């Protein structure tokens, strides 16, 4: 059979050669050029055309191989019958003449008888071939689309096609390749050319058909014909693979491995598939970051690290040169750093450098500590309270960590010195110092006693001035602790010295405290006052020790604008109950704000700050820290007056708060004056309770000389109605009866001697004469009547005089 087959192939090749010669001669006689006859002169083809021709020839060979192996195989034919092959015409594979090998095979196929089972197999094979051809055509269409897109993106001009294009990584295609197939995101997943990709796809499709073809096992019998046919097929396949010179050895190895039986390696394949799925799941589970953000974040991280390193170097250089003479220049440079850099970065860098310089295992000089804390206090006042708050929080947390461990180093002493000087330079209030003293007293060990002595030596007398009662309670607690626990110590000298120091503080005896010298601190305080630009407002931090230690869980209320998510990070039932109560109160306040027609966010914030403040000083500080602008600041006075008039009983809280704002800046005073003029026009519609509250508010402000009687200049005394008469009568009566004569003279003298207020002075005299003195008998007793007449005389004299001292 092999011999006949070789003879037939030789005859077919000879005939094909003969046809090619005849076509060449005919073309030459006609004056044309031979196209694809196989002989003659050919035109030089471009690389693109040659690559396309090779690709199409290869696809034609693959189709020919599929035809011979699957479509025209007939197991029932004897040895003398060859399995005819009908190759499909390849695209661009050249024109075939009438006497070509294809026609000869058609004749042999027509002369060969086919049994009915073979016809059934042929029909089944043709349906598979149709499906396969459709898939191949779709692949070709996709390849053309890919080439078009590559040309549009400029990817076809790359010199190194073995490496992944940079555009793939920038656009996130490396991630997509990794999701589709593990390892495909690297260089192994990118083919060198379209031919290699097409060859691998066709080989995979061929292997799938070989494994899934049921006719291959159903029609095989144990005859020599099948064996020879199988050998022939293997030989043809080897021949085809040898002709494919563009394919790599790795592809050949892959195909050989794919053609092996899969039954014995089922377990290995299952395990490999399982590992493959796990890798794929891990790849998919990773969070996807867009390429633009990924590239930007990497660039920003590198730049950020470089900027922080340079900033730390600059800050460290300034602090190394820090001294009293150059304090002004260094503080101004650090203020410029705060203006040009992020405040968070500056706070972190300054805190790290300060702690590295001051908190060491050895005891640092007191002068060095004071200079560093003085610098922080200047920045705390000029830049913002978050500077001192950040440094203080870091110091307190380190002190809490070091106080728990038993060591002979001096870190705790240095930290206590820093906290004491924070108090000396008016950064913190005495609450934190007392909390630390109470904590040390409750522990009451040798190290704690030494720290108590150090802290009392630094700030003891200042604590006595600020809160003598708390210091007295602390001394009593320390004495009780010494009586109960002091006997356990072998050396009682330190305890006796501590008690003597506390007794000296209690008696205000500075001589009994050795080494106490307040002059260096006072000298640096004068320097501090000269370098602070912003003296307005209260910059003292009132945070307690517990507030600072739990700042990450409950927020930093002492810093304006410090954000907190509101979700606690500690699981404590008492904390949860307290948070629920706070939530309910805030909900009630918001509901109350809605009822009071606080219809804007600014008015709501002002209302909530006033309702939740401890006293008028606390409310004043919090309202100033809201950072309202010119138009927004006016809402503070409007909300204050509105709330004051809505109270059922007059609340002096609003009067003192308005007084504080009017003393703080004149613009609040002018806003209050305009607000009062609006209220004067609404006296007819106001209730008696609101009128009474307004009277008492004005009497308080007039007696404190916050506003003057010129506030009544808009009232026309010639056109008074009953509400205005009643309103002015109450104000003047309370002002005359409840004010001391000296203060009364000062109040009325403020509008004397001013030509523009002449009408107001005459109107007040007339009103006092006709509406107060005539009705003086209605006051009750004669003593009150006589007192009112005396005060009226004093007021009239004060209105007529200017810059004169009245004698009583």
Beta strands, then each sheet from edge to edge (+ up, - down):
end
